[in-house]
Amino acid sequence: MASESAVARADIESAHARIETWVRRTPLIETASPISGAPPVSLKLELLQHSGSFKARGAFNNLLQREAPPVGCATASGGNHGAAVAYAAQRLGVRAKIFVPAIAALPKIARIRAYGGDVRVEGKDYFDAQALCDAYVAESGALKIHPYDALETIAGQGTVGLEWEQDIGRLGLQALDTVLVAVGGGGLISGVASWFENSVKIVGVEPEGSRAMDAALRARGPVQVAIQSIAADSLGARKIGELAYAICKRRVERVALVSDAEILAAQRVLWRDYSLIAEPGGAAAFAALFSGAYVPGARERVGVLICGSNADLAAFTV
């Protein structure tokens, strides 16, 4: 890796070569901008990735370059990262113990178990689950796979940006000016920002009730925030990752905040207009564009990352 606080494009290229036969190259959709006369919006459909989210990229990048002991690997997760690690571990023949908090959506827990993960559901939120995971790793010697604050994870998530740029070029589409990315602990946005460096404006999107990146950028360092959002199981980090902050403080233009009502509206539009079922965190970046939380310029070419599909269908209404 390039340094203790940076991921270079070469690191992401290496990660892509390592994982490309294990992950899906997810498609793009071109759709009309909410700004009349503006270029089409590019939607990157990472919700169609194995295990239902972009997290499979970081999971495979960890397990393919770090040897797990016989006891296997362990991680803490709000649900999506746990499902990704369980999926990657199953494919690679590695045991996986997954710690998730009580707020994790039941479909995510079910998906982890379906992939053979040994699930422990305990704690109020992700940080409680992480503390339990850390204790288990210290006792057992399991390989710890951090969901966002590890260079291997960030480089894996950065492969989303690599593929996006390549496919836009391959299809002869207009290059992106801006990319909207939902933020939880910061692994995805720091990976995408590392790929695009300063050639594309990176805008983070957070729920109003879960704004760890926004708070960190304002405070000039990671700080604890309170969490209260329908997207808390995927975007509910109390504190942004140290590595993610070191990258994003230099490469993220700003953070747009969206309400839970705007996220729910975005979910409905994604289903109504595109037949896509996105979980709240997966629809957050789309909500920022189509609610007006982020208003592009008249000629601004915007990309929106739709990052997760593990919705609770019993509670999903359109």
VEXVEX-301387 format. One record per residue: residue in three letters; x negated, y, z of N, C-alpha, C, O in turn. Coordinates in pm, whole numbers, padded with zeros to 5 digits, always signed. Example, Ala and Ser with C-alpha at 12.3 -4.5 7.8 and 13.67 -1.06 7.14 Angstrom:
# residues 2
ALA-01319-00569+00780-01230-00450+00780-01320-00330+00780-01424-00332+00846
SER-01285-00225+00708-01367-00106+00714-01290+00003+00787-01341+00114+00804
END
This chain:
# residues 318
MET-00082-00119+00000+00000+00000+00000-00087+00126+00000-00202+00123+00044
ALA-00031+00235-00049-00109+00355-00072-00164+00414+00057-00281+00452+00062
SER-00083+00424+00162-00127+00478+00291-00024+00439+00394+00074+00372+00363
GLU-00047+00481+00518+00048+00447+00623+00177+00526+00614+00273+00493+00684
SER+00184+00628+00531+00306+00708+00524+00351+00730+00381+00430+00821+00355
ALA+00303+00648+00287+00341+00669+00148+00352+00537+00075+00282+00440+00106
VAL+00440+00535-00022+00453+00422-00115+00431+00480-00254+00502+00572-00295
ALA+00336+00427-00327+00305+00476-00460+00387+00402-00565+00439+00293-00540
ARG+00395+00463-00683+00463+00396-00794+00400+00260-00823+00470+00165-00858
ALA+00269+00250-00809+00202+00122-00832+00249+00015-00734+00259-00102-00770
ASP+00279+00055-00610+00331-00040-00511+00468-00091-00554+00500-00209-00536
ILE+00549-00002-00609+00683-00039-00653+00676-00127-00778+00754-00221-00792
GLU+00585-00096-00867+00565-00182-00985+00523-00322-00944+00570-00420-01000
SER+00434-00332-00846+00392-00463-00795+00508-00537-00731+00525-00658-00750
ALA+00588-00464-00653+00706-00525-00591+00802-00578-00696+00858-00687-00682
HIS+00823-00499-00802+00915-00541-00907+00865-00668-00976+00944-00760-01001
ALA+00737-00674-01006+00681-00796-01068+00698-00916-00976+00718-01029-01022
ARG+00690-00892-00847+00701-01000-00749+00844-01053-00737+00864-01174-00723
ILE+00943-00963-00742+01080-01003-00709+01172-01017-00830+01284-01066-00816
GLU+01127-00977-00949+01222-00963-01060+01292-01093-01100+01403-01088-01152
THR+01231-01208-01077+01298-01333-01109+01393-01378-00998+01465-01477-01014
TRP+01393-01306-00888+01476-01344-00773+01596-01251-00753+01688-01286-00680
VAL+01595-01135-00817+01704-01039-00800+01772-01011-00934+01719-01043-01040
ARG+01889-00952-00927+01961-00913-01048+01916-00775-01094+01890-00686-01013
ARG+01908-00759-01225+01890-00627-01282+02029-00570-01301+02096-00600-01400
THR+02074-00489-01207+02213-00446-01204+02242-00342-01313+02153-00266-01351
PRO+02365-00340-01362+02397-00255-01478+02421-00109-01443+02432-00071-01327
LEU+02429-00029-01549+02465+00112-01540+02600+00134-01603+02638+00063-01697
ILE+02673+00233-01552+02796+00281-01616+02780+00429-01640+02735+00503-01552
GLU+02817+00475-01759+02822+00617-01790+02966+00664-01774+03057+00605-01832
THR+02987+00770-01697+03122+00818-01673+03125+00971-01674+03021+01035-01660
ALA+03241+01028-01692+03254+01173-01703+03216+01242-01572+03245+01193-01463
SER+03152+01357-01585+03117+01439-01469+03241+01514-01420+03329+01544-01500
PRO+03248+01543-01289+03358+01627-01240+03346+01772-01285+03440+01850-01272
ILE+03229+01809-01338+03207+01944-01389+03235+01945-01539+03170+01874-01615
SER+03332+02023-01580+03371+02027-01721+03252+02066-01809+03185+02166-01784
GLY+03229+01985-01913+03122+02012-02007+02985+01964-01965+02891+01973-02043
ALA+02971+01913-01842+02842+01865-01794+02811+01729-01854+02902+01660-01899
PRO+02684+01688-01855+02649+01556-01907+02718+01444-01828+02757+01465-01713
PRO+02733+01327-01889+02792+01214-01816+02711+01179-01691+02591+01203-01684
VAL+02780+01123-01595+02717+01075-01472+02676+00929-01492+02751+00851-01550
SER+02557+00894-01445+02507+00756-01452+02530+00688-01317+02478+00732-01215
LEU+02609+00580-01317+02631+00502-01195+02544+00376-01201+02555+00298-01296
LYS+02460+00357-01102+02379+00236-01090+02452+00141-00996+02470+00172-00878
LEU+02494+00025-01049+02585-00064-00976+02509-00168-00893+02513-00287-00922
GLU+02441-00118-00792+02364-00209-00707+02453-00287-00611+02406-00377-00542
LEU+02580-00254-00606+02674-00336-00530+02693-00474-00592+02749-00562-00527
LEU+02648-00493-00716+02655-00624-00782+02530-00709-00757+02516-00817-00814
GLN+02441-00660-00673+02319-00734-00640+02350-00858-00558+02453-00864-00490
HIS+02261-00958-00562+02274-01075-00476+02295-01030-00331+02232-00935-00285
SER+02381-01097-00261+02419-01073-00121+02503-00947-00105+02536-00910+00007
GLY+02538-00880-00215+02632-00769-00209+02574-00632-00186+02649-00537-00164
SER+02441-00618-00190+02382-00486-00174+02238-00486-00224+02180-00591-00252
PHE+02182-00366-00234+02043-00347-00275+01944-00415-00182+01828-00435-00220
LYS+01986-00451-00063+01896-00501+00041+01819-00628+00000+01713-00656+00055
ALA+01872-00703-00097+01802-00824-00141+01663-00792-00193+01573-00875-00183
ARG+01645-00674-00249+01516-00635-00305+01408-00629-00196+01301-00689-00210
GLY+01437-00558-00090+01341-00548+00019+01319-00681+00090+01207-00711+00132
ALA+01425-00760+00103+01413-00889+00169+01318-00981+00093+01230-01043+00152
PHE+01338-00991-00039+01249-01075-00118+01107-01022-00119+01011-01099-00113
ASN+01091-00890-00126+00955-00835-00130+00879-00866-00002+00758-00889-00006
ASN+00949-00867+00112+00886-00908+00237+00848-01055+00236+00733-01089+00263
LEU+00942-01141+00205+00919-01284+00219+00825-01341+00114+00763-01445+00137
LEU+00813-01275+00000+00724-01324-00105+00579-01280-00087+00490-01331-00156
GLN+00554-01186+00004+00414-01146+00026+00368-01160+00170+00252-01133+00201
ARG+00457-01203+00258+00420-01222+00398+00461-01364+00439+00577-01402+00425
GLU+00366-01442+00487+00394-01581+00520+00470-01593+00652+00428-01538+00754
ALA+00579-01665+00649+00657-01688+00770+00606-01813+00842+00572-01912+00777
PRO+00601-01811+00974+00562-01930+01050+00675-02033+01048+00783-02004+00997
PRO+00651-02152+01102+00756-02254+01102+00886-02210+01167+00994-02255+01126
VAL+00879-02124+01268+01002-02076+01333+01084-01989+01240+01204-01969+01262
GLY+01021-01936+01135+01094-01858+01035+01082-01708+01055+00986-01659+01113
CYS+01181-01638+01005+01183-01491+01012+01300-01445+01098+01392-01523+01127
ALA+01296-01319+01136+01404-01262+01216+01422-01117+01177+01328-01048+01138
THR+01546-01071+01189+01574-00932+01159+01697-00887+01235+01777-00967+01281
ALA+01709-00754+01247+01830-00693+01300+01896-00616+01187+01829-00565+01098
SER+02029-00609+01191+02100-00552+01078+02242-00515+01116+02303-00576+01204
GLY+02294-00411+01047+02436-00383+01057+02519-00481+00976+02642-00482+00987
GLY+02453-00562+00894+02522-00664+00816+02460-00689+00680+02429-00803+00646
ASN+02440-00585+00601+02390-00604+00464+02247-00655+00459+02216-00746+00382
HIS+02160-00597+00539+02021-00644+00540+02015-00787+00592+01938-00869+00542
GLY+02097-00817+00693+02100-00953+00745+02142-01053+00640+02085-01162+00629
ALA+02245-01017+00562+02289-01106+00454+02180-01122+00350+02159-01232+00298
ALA+02109-01014+00319+02002-01021+00220+01888-01109+00267+01837-01191+00191
VAL+01848-01094+00393+01740-01176+00446+01782-01323+00451+01704-01412+00417
ALA+01906-01349+00493+01954-01487+00496+01955-01547+00356+01917-01663+00338
TYR+01999-01469+00258+02001-01517+00119+01860-01546+00068+01835-01653+00013
ALA+01768-01450+00087+01632-01468+00039+01564-01585+00111+01494-01665+00049
ALA+01587-01595+00241+01527-01704+00318+01579-01839+00270+01502-01935+00259
GLN+01708-01848+00243+01766-01973+00193+01702-02011+00059+01666-02127+00038
ARG+01688-01914-00030+01630-01941-00161+01483-01984-00151+01435-02063-00232
LEU+01413-01932-00051+01270-01960-00038+01239-02068+00064+01122-02099+00088
GLY+01341-02127+00125+01320-02235+00219+01263-02192+00353+01182-02263+00412
VAL+01306-02075+00401+01259-02020+00528+01376-02009+00625+01487-01972+00586
ARG+01353-02042+00750+01457-02024+00853+01475-01876+00883+01380-01798+00878
ALA+01599-01836+00913+01626-01695+00939+01719-01679+01058+01825-01742+01064
LYS+01680-01595+01153+01765-01560+01267+01802-01413+01252+01716-01327+01237
ILE+01933-01386+01254+01983-01252+01225+02059-01197+01345+02153-01260+01395
PHE+02017-01080+01393+02082-01013+01505+02170-00901+01450+02119-00811+01382
VAL+02298-00905+01478+02390-00801+01431+02473-00749+01549+02502-00825+01642
PRO+02511-00622+01546+02592-00566+01654+02740-00599+01638+02782-00651+01535
ALA+02815-00569+01741+02959-00599+01739+03033-00520+01632+03141-00562+01590
ILE+02979-00407+01586+03048-00328+01484+03032-00385+01343+03095-00336+01249
ALA+02949-00487+01326+02929-00544+01193+03061-00598+01138+03136-00664+01210
ALA+03087-00571+01012+03211-00617+00949+03211-00769+00939+03109-00832+00910
LEU+03329-00828+00964+03340-00973+00962+03298-01035+00829+03235-01141+00830
PRO+03329-00974+00713+03282-01033+00587+03129-01040+00578+03074-01130+00515
LYS+03061-00944+00640+02915-00946+00637+02862-01059+00724+02768-01129+00686
ILE+02921-01077+00841+02879-01187+00928+02906-01321+00860+02823-01412+00865
ALA+03022-01332+00796+03055-01456+00725+02957-01483+00612+02920-01598+00588
ARG+02914-01378+00543+02819-01395+00433+02684-01442+00486+02620-01529+00425
ILE+02640-01386+00598+02513-01431+00659+02520-01580+00690+02427-01655+00660
ARG+02630-01622+00751+02644-01763+00787+02652-01852+00663+02599-01963+00662
ALA+02718-01803+00560+02729-01881+00436+02593-01906+00373+02572-02007+00306
TYR+02498-01813+00395+02363-01829+00342+02272-01908+00437+02153-01922+00412
GLY+02329-01960+00545+02251-02043+00637+02179-01967+00745+02098-02026+00817
GLY+02208-01837+00760+02143-01760+00866+02198-01795+01003+02318-01819+01018
ASP+02111-01797+01102+02150-01820+01241+02185-01682+01300+02096-01602+01328
VAL+02314-01657+01318+02360-01523+01354+02381-01510+01504+02437-01598+01569
ARG+02333-01399+01558+02361-01363+01697+02431-01228+01696+02371-01128+01655
VAL+02555-01223+01740+02635-01100+01742+02636-01046+01884+02698-01104+01973
GLU+02569-00934+01904+02559-00878+02039+02511-00734+02030+02434-00699+01941
GLY+02557-00651+02120+02515-00510+02124+02618-00421+02058+02699-00465+01976
LYS+02614-00293+02096+02713-00197+02048+02686-00155+01904+02779-00143+01825
ASP+02558-00133+01870+02526-00085+01737+02394-00144+01691+02337-00230+01758
TYR+02345-00097+01576+02223-00153+01518+02105-00146+01614+02029-00243+01624
PHE+02087-00036+01685+01968-00022+01770+01969-00124+01884+01863-00170+01926
ASP+02087-00159+01934+02094-00265+02035+02051-00398+01975+01976-00473+02038
ALA+02097-00426+01854+02059-00550+01786+01909-00554+01760+01846-00659+01771
GLN+01852-00439+01724+01707-00434+01698+01626-00465+01824+01524-00533+01817
ALA+01672-00416+01938+01602-00445+02064+01604-00595+02094+01504-00652+02138
LEU+01717-00659+02070+01727-00803+02090+01637-00879+01993+01573-00977+02030
CYS+01634-00832+01870+01548-00896+01770+01401-00883+01809+01326-00980+01800
ASP+01361-00764+01853+01221-00742+01892+01181-00836+02006+01070-00889+02007
ALA+01271-00855+02102+01242-00944+02213+01226-01088+02165+01137-01160+02210
TYR+01312-01128+02073+01303-01263+02017+01172-01283+01940+01107-01386+01954
VAL+01134-01185+01858+01010-01195+01782+00890-01206+01876+00800-01287+01852
ALA+00888-01126+01982+00778-01130+02078+00767-01266+02145+00657-01314+02172
GLU+00881-01329+02171+00883-01459+02239+00852-01574+02144+00780-01667+02180
SER+00906-01569+02022+00899-01683+01930+00786-01678+01829+00742-01781+01779
GLY+00738-01558+01799+00637-01545+01695+00695-01542+01554+00622-01555+01457
ALA+00827-01525+01542+00892-01520+01411+00842-01398+01333+00799-01298+01391
LEU+00850-01408+01201+00815-01296+01114+00926-01192+01119+01040-01222+01085
LYS+00894-01072+01162+00993-00965+01170+01006-00895+01036+00906-00854+00977
ILE+01128-00881+00989+01153-00808+00864+01238-00687+00898+01358-00700+00926
HIS+01177-00571+00896+01250-00450+00934+01340-00406+00820+01299-00410+00704
PRO+01463-00363+00850+01557-00328+00743+01523-00202+00666+01568-00185+00554
TYR+01443-00113+00725+01413+00011+00652+01276+00072+00682+01222+00142+00596
ASP+01219+00050+00799+01097+00122+00835+00973+00034+00820+00895+00018+00914
ALA+00956-00022+00702+00839-00103+00669+00802-00076+00524+00890-00062+00439
LEU+00674-00068+00494+00631-00036+00359+00678-00140+00258+00714-00105+00145
GLU+00678-00268+00297+00724-00373+00206+00871-00357+00172+00912-00379+00058
THR+00949-00319+00271+01092-00297+00250+01115-00176+00159+01194-00183+00065
ILE+01046-00068+00186+01063+00054+00107+01023+00031-00038+01093+00073-00129
ALA+00910-00037-00060+00867-00064-00197+00968-00152-00270+00995-00131-00388
GLY+01023-00250-00200+01126-00334-00263+01247-00254-00303+01299-00271-00414
GLN+01294-00167-00214+01412-00086-00248+01381+00012-00362+01469+00048-00439
GLY+01256+00055-00372+01217+00147-00478+01231+00090-00617+01235+00164-00715
THR+01239-00044-00628+01256-00106-00760+01390-00070-00823+01406-00083-00944
VAL+01486-00026-00744+01612+00026-00800+01582+00144-00894+01633+00150-01005
GLY+01498+00237-00846+01463+00352-00927+01387+00315-01052+01412+00369-01160
LEU+01293+00221-01039+01215+00175-01155+01308+00122-01264+01297+00163-01380
GLU+01399+00032-01228+01490-00026-01327+01582+00080-01387+01610+00078-01506
TRP+01629+00171-01304+01720+00277-01349+01652+00360-01458+01709+00384-01564
GLU+01530+00404-01429+01456+00485-01526+01428+00406-01654+01444+00458-01764
GLN+01387+00281-01639+01358+00199-01757+01482+00178-01843+01475+00189-01965
ASP+01595+00149-01780+01715+00119-01857+01773+00243-01924+01828+00233-02033
ILE+01761+00357-01860+01804+00481-01925+01721+00506-02051+01775+00545-02155
GLY+01590+00483-02042+01506+00498-02159+01535+00394-02266+01540+00426-02385
ARG+01555+00270-02223+01582+00162-02319+01712+00185-02394+01722+00151-02512
LEU+01812+00240-02327+01942+00264-02389+01950+00398-02463+02052+00429-02523
GLY+01843+00476-02458+01842+00604-02527+01932+00708-02462+01984+00796-02531
LEU+01951+00699-02331+02037+00793-02259+01957+00912-02210+01834+00907-02201
GLN+02028+01019-02178+01963+01139-02126+01901+01110-01991+01961+01045-01906
ALA+01778+01159-01971+01708+01138-01844+01782+01205-01729+01856+01302-01748
LEU+01761+01153-01609+01828+01206-01491+01759+01332-01440+01636+01342-01442
ASP+01840+01426-01395+01789+01544-01323+01796+01525-01173+01710+01572-01099
THR+01900+01455-01127+01930+01442-00984+01984+01302-00957+02057+01246-01039
VAL+01947+01247-00843+02001+01118-00799+02058+01135-00659+01993+01191-00570
LEU+02181+01086-00639+02246+01086-00508+02234+00948-00446+02269+00848-00509
VAL+02184+00942-00324+02157+00815-00257+02212+00820-00114+02181+00914-00040
ALA+02292+00721-00076+02340+00712+00062+02223+00681+00156+02128+00613+00118
VAL+02232+00731+00278+02124+00717+00375+02175+00652+00503+02273+00696+00562
GLY+02105+00544+00544+02127+00484+00675+02001+00508+00756+01985+00611+00821
GLY+01910+00409+00753+01781+00426+00819+01677+00494+00732+01574+00540+00781
GLY+01703+00501+00600+01615+00573+00510+01531+00489+00418+01454+00544+00339
GLY+01543+00356+00424+01460+00271+00339+01490+00286+00191+01399+00292+00109
LEU+01619+00292+00156+01658+00303+00016+01616+00437-00043+01552+00442-00148
ILE+01653+00545+00024+01623+00677-00034+01473+00702-00040+01426+00766-00134
SER+01397+00653+00058+01253+00675+00052+01190+00593-00059+01093+00637-00121
GLY+01243+00473-00087+01193+00395-00198+01224+00458-00332+01138+00466-00420
VAL+01349+00504-00348+01390+00569-00473+01312+00699-00493+01267+00728-00604
ALA+01297+00777-00386+01221+00902-00395+01075+00876-00428+01013+00955-00500
SER+01020+00766-00377+00881+00733-00408+00864+00698-00555+00762+00730-00615
TRP+00964+00632-00613+00953+00599-00755+00961+00726-00841+00876+00747-00927
PHE+01061+00807-00818+01080+00925-00902+00983+01038-00867+00971+01135-00942
GLU+00913+01024-00753+00821+01127-00706+00890+01264-00712+00995+01282-00650
ASN+00834+01358-00784+00897+01490-00790+00958+01519-00927+00987+01634-00959
SER+00976+01414-01008+01031+01434-01143+01183+01443-01144+01241+01494-01240
VAL+01247+01395-01040+01392+01396-01028+01428+01449-00889+01363+01414-00791
LYS+01529+01533-00881+01576+01584-00751+01649+01473-00677+01740+01411-00732
ILE+01610+01448-00554+01671+01343-00472+01757+01409-00365+01710+01492-00287
VAL+01884+01372-00362+01979+01424-00264+02031+01308-00180+02087+01212-00233
GLY+02014+01317-00051+02069+01216+00038+02215+01244+00067+02259+01358+00062
VAL+02290+01138+00096+02431+01152+00132+02455+01076+00262+02420+00958+00273
GLU+02515+01143+00360+02545+01081+00488+02687+01114+00530+02739+01219+00494
PRO+02751+01025+00607+02879+01061+00669+02859+01171+00771+02754+01181+00834
GLU+02960+01253+00787+02952+01360+00887+02924+01305+01027+02859+01370+01108
GLY+02973+01186+01054+02956+01126+01186+02837+01033+01198+02826+00960+01295
SER+02746+01035+01099+02627+00950+01103+02519+01017+01018+02501+00982+00902
ARG+02449+01113+01076+02366+01205+00996+02222+01210+01044+02169+01317+01072
ALA+02159+01094+01053+02023+01086+01106+01921+01157+01017+01830+01222+01068
MET+01936+01147+00884+01841+01213+00794+01860+01365+00798+01762+01440+00805
ASP+01985+01409+00794+02013+01551+00801+01953+01610+00928+01892+01717+00925
ALA+01972+01542+01040+01920+01591+01168+01768+01593+01167+01707+01687+01219
ALA+01705+01491+01110+01559+01485+01106+01500+01597+01022+01401+01658+01061
LEU+01560+01623+00906+01508+01729+00820+01524+01866+00887+01438+01953+00871
ARG+01633+01884+00961+01653+02011+01030+01557+02027+01149+01507+02136+01176
ALA+01532+01915+01219+01445+01919+01338+01298+01902+01304+01212+01916+01391
ARG+01269+01874+01178+01133+01848+01131+01072+01727+01199+00954+01725+01234
GLY+01155+01626+01218+01111+01499+01274+01231+01416+01313+01337+01470+01340
PRO+01216+01282+01317+01327+01195+01354+01378+01226+01494+01301+01240+01589
VAL+01510+01235+01507+01575+01259+01636+01695+01168+01648+01749+01120+01548
GLN+01738+01143+01770+01854+01058+01796+01982+01134+01764+01994+01253+01794
VAL+02077+01065+01702+02208+01124+01675+02317+01029+01723+02295+00909+01736
ALA+02434+01085+01749+02550+01002+01783+02611+00946+01655+02601+01008+01549
ILE+02672+00830+01665+02726+00761+01547+02876+00739+01565+02919+00678+01662
GLN+02954+00789+01469+03098+00766+01468+03147+00781+01324+03179+00891+01281
SER+03153+00670+01252+03193+00675+01111+03241+00539+01066+03198+00436+01119
ILE+03330+00538+00967+03374+00410+00910+03260+00341+00836+03270+00222+00806
ALA+03153+00413+00808+03038+00353+00739+02925+00318+00836+02812+00295+00793
ALA+02954+00313+00966+02849+00295+01066+02778+00161+01056+02662+00151+01096
ASP+02845+00058+01002+02777-00072+00996+02669-00076+00889+02583-00164+00893
SER+02671+00018+00794+02565+00022+00694+02486+00153+00696+02369+00155+00657
LEU+02548+00262+00741+02479+00392+00744+02471+00445+00886+02473+00566+00908
GLY+02461+00354+00983+02474+00394+01122+02346+00393+01203+02350+00360+01322
ALA+02232+00429+01144+02109+00439+01222+02116+00559+01316+02150+00669+01273
ARG+02084+00539+01442+02080+00651+01537+01964+00746+01509+01967+00863+01544
LYS+01861+00691+01444+01738+00768+01420+01677+00722+01290+01666+00601+01266
ILE+01636+00815+01207+01576+00779+01079+01440+00715+01101+01373+00745+01200
GLY+01399+00626+01010+01270+00562+01023+01153+00659+01010+01162+00757+00936
GLU+01045+00633+01082+00928+00721+01078+00866+00723+00939+00833+00831+00888
LEU+00850+00607+00877+00792+00602+00742+00884+00670+00642+00840+00744+00555
ALA+01014+00643+00656+01111+00705+00565+01107+00857+00578+01110+00927+00477
TYR+01099+00907+00700+01095+01052+00719+00969+01111+00657+00975+01217+00593
ALA+00855+01044+00675+00729+01095+00620+00738+01111+00468+00680+01204+00412
ILE+00809+01021+00403+00829+01031+00258+00934+01136+00224+00912+01221+00137
CYS+01046+01130+00292+01161+01213+00254+01143+01360+00287+01203+01445+00222
LYS+01063+01392+00387+01044+01534+00420+00978+01608+00304+00991+01730+00293
ARG+00908+01534+00218+00841+01595+00104+00919+01580-00026+00898+01656-00121
ARG+01010+01483-00031+01068+01448-00160+01220+01454-00166+01277+01437-00275
VAL+01287+01476-00056+01433+01487-00058+01471+01635-00056+01430+01709+00033
GLU+01549+01674-00154+01589+01814-00170+01678+01862-00057+01657+01969+00000
ARG+01778+01780-00025+01875+01817+00079+01961+01695+00109+01948+01592+00044
VAL+02048+01708+00210+02146+01605+00243+02285+01663+00230+02314+01770+00283
ALA+02372+01593+00159+02514+01629+00148+02592+01543+00247+02569+01423+00256
LEU+02683+01605+00321+02762+01534+00421+02904+01513+00371+02965+01603+00313
VAL+02957+01393+00395+03092+01360+00351+03174+01309+00470+03120+01246+00561
SER+03302+01337+00468+03392+01291+00574+03433+01147+00549+03419+01095+00438
ASP+03484+01083+00654+03537+00948+00638+03653+00947+00538+03666+00852+00460
ALA+03736+01050+00540+03848+01057+00445+03798+01064+00302+03856+01003+00212
GLU+03689+01138+00279+03632+01146+00144+03572+01013+00101+03578+00976-00016
ILE+03514+00941+00195+03460+00808+00163+03573+00713+00125+03563+00640+00027
LEU+03681+00714+00202+03796+00629+00169+03853+00664+00032+03891+00575-00044
ALA+03861+00793+00001+03911+00834-00130+03820+00784-00240+03867+00742-00346
ALA+03689+00789-00217+03593+00740-00317+03609+00590-00338+03601+00543-00452
GLN+03631+00515-00232+03656+00372-00247+03776+00347-00337+03773+00260-00424
ARG+03882+00423-00316+04004+00404-00396+03980+00437-00542+04029+00367-00631
VAL+03904+00543-00569+03875+00581-00708+03789+00474-00776+03812+00440-00891
LEU+03690+00423-00704+03604+00320-00762+03685+00196-00799+03656+00131-00900
TRP+03784+00162-00718+03869+00048-00749+03966+00081-00863+03980+00003-00957
ARG+04030+00196-00855+04131+00234-00953+04071+00253-01093+04128+00205-01192
ASP+03958+00321-01102+03904+00359-01232+03800+00263-01287+03778+00258-01408
TYR+03734+00185-01199+03624+00100-01245+03638-00046-01202+03552-00128-01234
SER+03745-00078-01128+03764-00214-01075+03646-00259-00990+03606-00375-00993
LEU+03590-00166-00913+03478-00195-00824+03524-00183-00679+03582-00082-00640
ILE+03497-00285-00601+03525-00279-00458+03395-00247-00386+03306-00332-00375
ALA+03385-00125-00336+03266-00081-00263+03300-00068-00116+03409-00024-00080
GLU+03207-00107-00031+03224-00083+00112+03207+00067+00138+03162+00139+00049
PRO+03242+00116+00257+03230+00259+00283+03091+00316+00256+03078+00419+00190
GLY+02987+00249+00306+02852+00298+00282+02816+00295+00134+02743+00382+00086
GLY+02867+00196+00063+02839+00186-00079+02905+00293-00161+02858+00326-00270
ALA+03015+00350-00111+03090+00453-00183+03051+00594-00142+03101+00690-00201
ALA+02964+00609-00043+02936+00741+00014+02874+00837-00087+02915+00953-00095
ALA+02777+00791-00165+02712+00880-00262+02811+00925-00368+02809+01041-00410
PHE+02899+00835-00411+03004+00868-00507+03098+00972-00446+03144+01063-00515
ALA+03127+00958-00317+03215+01053-00249+03157+01194-00252+03232+01291-00266
ALA+03026+01206-00239+02964+01339-00237+02986+01412-00369+03011+01533-00370
LEU+02977+01340-00479+02992+01403-00610+03137+01437-00640+03167+01548-00685
PHE+03226+01345-00615+03365+01363-00658+03453+01432-00554+03570+01459-00580
SER+03397+01462-00435+03469+01544-00336+03424+01689-00341+03490+01777-00286
GLY+03311+01715-00407+03256+01850-00408+03155+01876-00299+03107+01989-00285
ALA+03121+01774-00219+03016+01794-00118+02882+01823-00186+02797+01894-00132
TYR+02865+01767-00306+02751+01805-00390+02806+01853-00523+02878+01778-00591
VAL+02774+01975-00561+02824+02033-00686+02706+02051-00782+02621+02137-00759
PRO+02701+01973-00890+02590+01986-00985+02606+02109-01073+02714+02167-01084
GLY+02497+02148-01135+02501+02256-01231+02568+02212-01360+02591+02093-01382
ALA+02599+02309-01445+02674+02282-01568+02599+02187-01662+02663+02115-01739
ARG+02467+02187-01658+02388+02101-01748+02313+01993-01672+02226+01926-01729
GLU+02346+01974-01547+02272+01881-01462+02316+01738-01486+02435+01707-01477
ARG+02223+01652-01517+02248+01509-01539+02229+01435-01407+02117+01428-01355
VAL+02337+01381-01352+02337+01324-01218+02348+01172-01224+02424+01117-01304
GLY+02273+01105-01138+02286+00962-01117+02338+00935-00977+02297+01001-00882
VAL+02428+00839-00965+02485+00804-00834+02461+00655-00810+02497+00571-00892
LEU+02402+00623-00696+02374+00484-00661+02490+00427-00580+02517+00471-00468
ILE+02560+00329-00638+02669+00259-00568+02606+00135-00507+02577+00039-00578
CYS+02585+00136-00375+02484+00045-00319+02535-00077-00244+02454-00163-00208
GLY+02666-00090-00217+02710-00207-00141+02855-00244-00163+02939-00156-00182
SER+02884-00374-00161+03020-00423-00191+03081-00506-00080+03189-00562-00098
ASN+03015-00515+00035+03064-00604+00139+03174-00539+00223+03158-00513+00342
ALA+03285-00513+00156+03401-00448+00221+03487-00550+00292+03490-00668+00255
ASP+03557-00504+00394+03657-00586+00462+03785-00579+00381+03858-00481+00391
LEU+03813-00680+00301+03926-00676+00210+04060-00669+00285+04159-00619+00232
ALA+04062-00721+00407+04187-00716+00484+04225-00573+00518+04343-00542+00537
ALA+04124-00484+00527+04150-00344+00560+04141-00252+00439+04154-00131+00452
PHE+04118-00309+00321+04096-00230+00202+04229-00204+00133+04296-00297+00089
THR+04268-00076+00124+04392-00041+00059+04365+00054-00057+04273+00136-00048
VAL+04442+00045-00163+04424+00131-00278+04556+00194-00315+04563+00271-00411
END
